[in-house]
Amino acid sequence: MKTAVLYIGTACHLCDFAKNILEPIFESKEWDLKKVNINTSDTLREKYRNSIPVVSFPSGKEKGWPFTESQIRDLVKSEDESIYN
């Protein structure tokens, strides 16, 4: 199973919006969506504090907020295709 990481923060309403977009997409593609709170690490907090939510893909590609369902579907498709090439 492929895994994407969603970097989130505490009490982040944009992160809730992102989860609502991402979860159905990743479930339909049988991907795991790992949620990581940036406040658990000084390194993550420094890197993402001004850009959460951010979704990170296995290839290393990242997409920060704002994003649309269509943009995420395109990125997932690209990731799926690159795995088989």
TIRO-2110 file (N, C-alpha, C; in Angstrom, 1 decimal):
// TIRO-2110
0.8, -1.2, 0.0, N, 1, A
0.0, 0.0, 0.0, CA, 1, A
0.9, 1.2, 0.0, C, 1, A
0.6, 2.2, -0.8, N, 2, A
1.3, 3.4, -0.9, CA, 2, A
0.8, 4.3, 0.2, C, 2, A
1.7, 5.2, 0.7, N, 3, A
1.4, 6.1, 1.8, CA, 3, A
1.8, 7.5, 1.4, C, 3, A
0.8, 8.4, 1.7, N, 4, A
1.1, 9.9, 1.6, CA, 4, A
1.1, 10.4, 3.1, C, 4, A
1.7, 11.5, 3.3, N, 5, A
1.8, 12.1, 4.6, CA, 5, A
1.1, 13.5, 4.5, C, 5, A
0.2, 13.7, 5.4, N, 6, A
-0.4, 15.0, 5.6, CA, 6, A
0.1, 15.7, 6.8, C, 6, A
0.8, 16.8, 6.6, N, 7, A
1.4, 17.6, 7.7, CA, 7, A
0.3, 18.6, 8.2, C, 7, A
0.0, 18.5, 9.5, N, 8, A
-1.1, 19.3, 10.0, CA, 8, A
-0.6, 20.0, 11.3, C, 8, A
-1.5, 20.9, 11.8, N, 9, A
-1.2, 21.5, 13.1, CA, 9, A
-2.3, 21.3, 14.0, C, 9, A
-2.1, 21.8, 15.2, N, 10, A
-3.2, 21.8, 16.3, CA, 10, A
-4.2, 22.8, 16.0, C, 10, A
-5.5, 22.5, 16.1, N, 11, A
-6.6, 23.4, 15.9, CA, 11, A
-6.5, 24.2, 14.6, C, 11, A
-6.2, 23.4, 13.5, N, 12, A
-6.0, 24.0, 12.2, CA, 12, A
-7.2, 23.7, 11.3, C, 12, A
-8.0, 24.8, 11.1, N, 13, A
-9.3, 24.5, 10.4, CA, 13, A
-9.0, 24.2, 8.9, C, 13, A
-7.9, 24.8, 8.3, N, 14, A
-7.5, 24.5, 7.0, CA, 14, A
-7.1, 23.0, 6.9, C, 14, A
-6.5, 22.5, 7.9, N, 15, A
-6.1, 21.1, 7.9, CA, 15, A
-7.4, 20.2, 7.9, C, 15, A
-8.4, 20.6, 8.6, N, 16, A
-9.7, 19.8, 8.5, CA, 16, A
-10.3, 19.9, 7.1, C, 16, A
-10.2, 21.0, 6.4, N, 17, A
-10.7, 21.1, 5.0, CA, 17, A
-9.8, 20.1, 4.2, C, 17, A
-8.5, 20.1, 4.4, N, 18, A
-7.7, 19.3, 3.6, CA, 18, A
-8.0, 17.8, 3.8, C, 18, A
-8.2, 17.4, 5.1, N, 19, A
-8.5, 16.0, 5.3, CA, 19, A
-9.8, 15.6, 4.6, C, 19, A
-10.8, 16.5, 4.6, N, 20, A
-12.1, 16.2, 3.9, CA, 20, A
-11.9, 16.0, 2.4, C, 20, A
-10.9, 16.7, 1.8, N, 21, A
-10.6, 16.5, 0.4, CA, 21, A
-9.8, 15.2, 0.2, C, 21, A
-8.8, 15.0, 1.0, N, 22, A
-7.8, 13.9, 0.8, CA, 22, A
-8.3, 12.6, 1.1, C, 22, A
-9.0, 12.4, 2.3, N, 23, A
-9.4, 11.1, 2.7, CA, 23, A
-10.2, 10.3, 1.7, C, 23, A
-11.2, 10.8, 1.1, N, 24, A
-11.9, 10.0, 0.1, CA, 24, A
-11.1, 9.6, -1.1, C, 24, A
-10.2, 10.5, -1.5, N, 25, A
-9.4, 10.2, -2.7, CA, 25, A
-8.4, 9.1, -2.4, C, 25, A
-7.7, 9.2, -1.3, N, 26, A
-6.8, 8.1, -0.9, CA, 26, A
-7.4, 6.8, -0.6, C, 26, A
-8.6, 6.8, 0.0, N, 27, A
-9.3, 5.6, 0.3, CA, 27, A
-9.7, 4.9, -1.0, C, 27, A
-10.2, 5.7, -2.0, N, 28, A
-10.6, 5.1, -3.3, CA, 28, A
-9.4, 4.5, -4.0, C, 28, A
-8.2, 5.0, -3.8, N, 29, A
-7.0, 4.5, -4.5, CA, 29, A
-6.3, 3.5, -3.6, C, 29, A
-6.8, 3.2, -2.5, N, 30, A
-6.2, 2.2, -1.5, CA, 30, A
-4.8, 2.7, -1.1, C, 30, A
-4.7, 4.0, -0.8, N, 31, A
-3.5, 4.6, -0.3, CA, 31, A
-3.7, 4.8, 1.2, C, 31, A
-2.7, 4.8, 2.0, N, 32, A
-2.7, 5.2, 3.4, CA, 32, A
-2.4, 6.6, 3.5, C, 32, A
-3.2, 7.4, 4.3, N, 33, A
-2.9, 8.8, 4.5, CA, 33, A
-2.5, 8.9, 6.0, C, 33, A
-1.2, 9.2, 6.2, N, 34, A
-0.6, 9.3, 7.5, CA, 34, A
-0.7, 10.8, 7.9, C, 34, A
-1.3, 11.1, 9.0, N, 35, A
-1.4, 12.5, 9.5, CA, 35, A
-0.3, 12.7, 10.5, C, 35, A
0.5, 13.8, 10.3, N, 36, A
1.6, 14.1, 11.2, CA, 36, A
1.5, 15.5, 11.7, C, 36, A
1.3, 15.7, 13.0, N, 37, A
1.2, 17.0, 13.6, CA, 37, A
2.6, 17.6, 13.7, C, 37, A
2.8, 18.8, 13.0, N, 38, A
4.2, 19.4, 13.0, CA, 38, A
4.6, 19.8, 14.4, C, 38, A
3.7, 19.9, 15.3, N, 39, A
4.1, 20.3, 16.7, CA, 39, A
4.8, 19.2, 17.5, C, 39, A
5.0, 18.1, 16.9, N, 40, A
5.7, 17.0, 17.5, CA, 40, A
7.2, 17.0, 17.3, C, 40, A
7.6, 17.9, 16.4, N, 41, A
9.0, 18.0, 16.1, CA, 41, A
9.4, 19.4, 15.8, C, 41, A
10.5, 19.9, 16.3, N, 42, A
11.0, 21.2, 16.0, CA, 42, A
11.4, 21.4, 14.6, C, 42, A
11.9, 20.3, 14.0, N, 43, A
12.3, 20.3, 12.6, CA, 43, A
11.1, 20.5, 11.7, C, 43, A
10.0, 19.7, 12.0, N, 44, A
8.8, 19.8, 11.2, CA, 44, A
8.1, 21.2, 11.4, C, 44, A
8.1, 21.7, 12.6, N, 45, A
7.5, 23.0, 12.9, CA, 45, A
8.2, 24.1, 12.1, C, 45, A
9.5, 24.0, 12.1, N, 46, A
10.3, 25.0, 11.4, CA, 46, A
10.0, 25.0, 9.9, C, 46, A
10.0, 23.8, 9.4, N, 47, A
9.8, 23.6, 7.9, CA, 47, A
8.4, 24.0, 7.4, C, 47, A
7.4, 23.6, 8.2, N, 48, A
6.0, 23.7, 7.7, CA, 48, A
5.1, 24.7, 8.4, C, 48, A
5.6, 25.4, 9.4, N, 49, A
4.7, 26.3, 10.2, CA, 49, A
3.9, 27.3, 9.5, C, 49, A
4.4, 27.8, 8.4, N, 50, A
3.7, 28.8, 7.6, CA, 50, A
3.0, 28.2, 6.4, C, 50, A
3.0, 26.9, 6.2, N, 51, A
2.4, 26.4, 5.0, CA, 51, A
1.5, 25.2, 5.2, C, 51, A
1.2, 24.8, 6.4, N, 52, A
0.2, 23.7, 6.6, CA, 52, A
-1.2, 24.1, 6.2, C, 52, A
-1.9, 23.1, 5.7, N, 53, A
-1.6, 21.7, 5.5, CA, 53, A
-0.8, 21.5, 4.3, C, 53, A
0.1, 20.5, 4.4, N, 54, A
0.9, 20.1, 3.2, CA, 54, A
0.8, 18.6, 3.1, C, 54, A
0.5, 18.1, 1.9, N, 55, A
0.5, 16.7, 1.6, CA, 55, A
1.8, 16.3, 0.9, C, 55, A
2.5, 15.2, 1.3, N, 56, A
3.7, 14.8, 0.8, CA, 56, A
3.5, 13.4, 0.2, C, 56, A
4.0, 13.2, -1.0, N, 57, A
3.9, 12.0, -1.8, CA, 57, A
5.1, 11.1, -1.7, C, 57, A
5.0, 9.8, -2.0, N, 58, A
6.2, 8.9, -1.9, CA, 58, A
7.4, 9.4, -2.8, C, 58, A
7.1, 10.1, -3.9, N, 59, A
8.2, 10.5, -4.7, CA, 59, A
9.0, 11.7, -4.1, C, 59, A
8.4, 12.3, -3.1, N, 60, A
9.0, 13.5, -2.5, CA, 60, A
8.3, 14.8, -2.9, C, 60, A
7.4, 14.7, -3.9, N, 61, A
6.6, 15.8, -4.3, CA, 61, A
5.7, 16.2, -3.1, C, 61, A
5.5, 17.6, -3.0, N, 62, A
4.7, 18.1, -1.9, CA, 62, A
3.7, 19.1, -2.5, C, 62, A
2.5, 19.2, -2.0, N, 63, A
1.5, 20.2, -2.4, CA, 63, A
1.0, 20.8, -1.1, C, 63, A
1.2, 22.1, -1.0, N, 64, A
0.7, 22.9, 0.1, CA, 64, A
-0.7, 23.5, -0.2, C, 64, A
-1.3, 23.8, 0.9, N, 65, A
-2.6, 24.5, 0.8, CA, 65, A
-2.5, 25.8, 0.1, C, 65, A
-3.4, 26.3, -0.8, N, 66, A
-4.6, 25.6, -1.1, CA, 66, A
-4.4, 24.6, -2.2, C, 66, A
-5.3, 23.5, -2.2, N, 67, A
-5.3, 22.6, -3.3, CA, 67, A
-6.7, 22.1, -3.5, C, 67, A
-7.0, 21.6, -4.7, N, 68, A
-8.3, 21.1, -5.0, CA, 68, A
-8.3, 19.6, -5.1, C, 68, A
-9.5, 19.1, -5.1, N, 69, A
-9.6, 17.6, -5.3, CA, 69, A
-9.0, 17.2, -6.7, C, 69, A
-9.2, 18.0, -7.7, N, 70, A
-8.7, 17.7, -9.0, CA, 70, A
-7.2, 17.7, -9.0, C, 70, A
-6.6, 18.7, -8.4, N, 71, A
-5.1, 18.7, -8.3, CA, 71, A
-4.5, 17.5, -7.6, C, 71, A
-5.2, 17.1, -6.5, N, 72, A
-4.7, 15.9, -5.8, CA, 72, A
-4.9, 14.6, -6.6, C, 72, A
-6.1, 14.5, -7.3, N, 73, A
-6.3, 13.3, -8.1, CA, 73, A
-5.2, 13.2, -9.2, C, 73, A
-4.8, 14.4, -9.8, N, 74, A
-3.8, 14.4, -10.8, CA, 74, A
-2.4, 13.9, -10.2, C, 74, A
-2.1, 14.4, -9.0, N, 75, A
-0.9, 14.1, -8.4, CA, 75, A
-0.8, 12.6, -8.0, C, 75, A
-2.0, 12.0, -7.5, N, 76, A
-2.0, 10.6, -7.2, CA, 76, A
-1.9, 9.8, -8.5, C, 76, A
-2.5, 10.2, -9.5, N, 77, A
-2.4, 9.5, -10.8, CA, 77, A
-0.9, 9.5, -11.3, C, 77, A
-0.3, 10.6, -11.2, N, 78, A
1.1, 10.7, -11.6, CA, 78, A
2.0, 9.8, -10.7, C, 78, A
1.7, 9.8, -9.4, N, 79, A
2.5, 8.9, -8.5, CA, 79, A
2.2, 7.4, -8.9, C, 79, A
1.0, 7.1, -9.2, N, 80, A
0.7, 5.7, -9.5, CA, 80, A
1.4, 5.3, -10.8, C, 80, A
1.4, 6.2, -11.8, N, 81, A
2.0, 5.9, -13.1, CA, 81, A
3.5, 5.8, -12.9, C, 81, A
4.1, 6.6, -12.1, N, 82, A
5.6, 6.6, -12.0, CA, 82, A
6.1, 5.4, -11.3, C, 82, A
5.3, 4.8, -10.4, N, 83, A
5.7, 3.6, -9.7, CA, 83, A
5.8, 2.4, -10.7, C, 83, A
5.0, 2.4, -11.7, N, 84, A
5.1, 1.3, -12.7, CA, 84, A
6.0, 1.5, -13.8, C, 84, A
6.6, 2.7, -14.0, N, 85, A
7.5, 3.0, -15.1, CA, 85, A
8.9, 2.6, -14.7, C, 85, A
END
